[in-house]
Amino acid sequence: MKILHVAQKLPGGPASYLGEILPYQQALFGAGNVLVSGCEAELNHVADFPGSDFRPFRSSSRSPRHLLDFMTETMAVIRRDRPDLVHLHSSFSGLLRYPISRLPDNVRPAVVYCPHGWAFNIATNGLRRRLYALVERTLAGKSDATIVISRFEHATAIAKRLPAGNMHVVRNGIAETPPSIVPPPVPFDPAKINLLFIGRLDRQKGFDVLREAMMRIADAPVHLHMLGANVVDGDGAGVGDMDNLTMHGWIPRREVFGFINAADAVVMPSRWEGFGLAAIEAMRQGKPVIASQVDALPEVIGDAGFFVPPADPVMLAQTLAALDRPMLARLGEKARGRFVANFTAERLNRELFEVYRAALAARYGPGLGPVPPLVPADRQPMAEARKIA
């Protein structure tokens, strides 16, 4: 079986997702049978993936001209490589559902589409959200299976009148242990509660709310460490003047896990989140999450953290000022247990294979047989993986 993954933009969620599923799929289906179509300048975001299995297009810009080039170049890859299944990642890749559906029957692959967060759930103007929903409804019948990453995403899709028949909830998952633990270059102050924010300093992630909350508790024994861009649309203004906040900027991903390990908790004051990958990364390392009570975050975090209303710096400040280390340690134990029970890569890969099997059956008819037993890719001999496939 040959699979082609398509990501119009690789950095961020799509690259993290591919990093968890590509090693397993390469072991299962064999070298050369798992391909990735992405921007040629972004291959470095997919760690340890062979360049010979990468199908580059020239630009990940979202201007009309570059989007047309992306679609033209990717369709040429599909015609040339003849994958059995194409897995489309995020909304702009999802536009390929229409031209793929127009391919001759002997060329057209099975199509699995995952928006990685519906565009119509973004907090933007109502007209734009209605347009996004219209596009998704129009193209919904062009895929053999649609993956949504949370029950929240499923519920909002049904509310927007998307068909439920081929929609599957497959929540994100990550490896049970982080790939590396590199201590932060500057030790965290043990006399303070050390909090960590990971992400863009933008409206979605609620950085402005968190900054105001930290200004309100300047005298509390709480320190915030921030991993992310310094300024996005001016949202980073004033950070350098705050004694209870340290900006570390963007750091290599392999170093993020050391910061999580050193922190007492992770803060996610987002205005909207289709899932919230940083939450399960924190929970994997036994760290509780303080998050906005919005979208999928309560579903993911459960009883392994605290929730505050979105865009409410007063309530966030009160919550952060009341934290104590023994309470956070108890919540951290719950966080680790919740992660193991719900958000491992092993579970993600098993459920994803089931979706592939359903999509292939819808496209070609039944006949894949039972789902193979899943073991970590580095412990499964390649010959055995090929025999199972």
Secondary structure, 3 states (H helix, E strand, C coil): CCEEEEECCCCCHHHHHHHHHHHHHHHHHCCCCEEEEEEHHHHHHCCCCCHHHEEEECCCCCCHHHHHHHHHHHHHHHHHHCCCEEEEECHHHHCCHHHHHCCCCCCCCEEEEECCCCHHHCCCCHHHHHHHHHHHHHHHHHCCEEEECCHHHHHHHHHCCCCCCCEEECCCCECCCCCCCCCCCCCCCCCCEEEEEECCCCCCCCHHHHHHHHHHCCCCCEEEEEECCCCCCCCCCCHHHCCCEEECCCCCHHHHHHHHHHCCEEEECCCCCCCCHHHHHHHHCCCCEEEECCCCHHHHHCCCEEEECCCCHHHHHHHHHCCCHHHHHHHHHHHHHHHHHHCEHHHHHHHHHHHHHHHHHHHHCCCCCCCCCCCCHHHCCHHHHHHHC
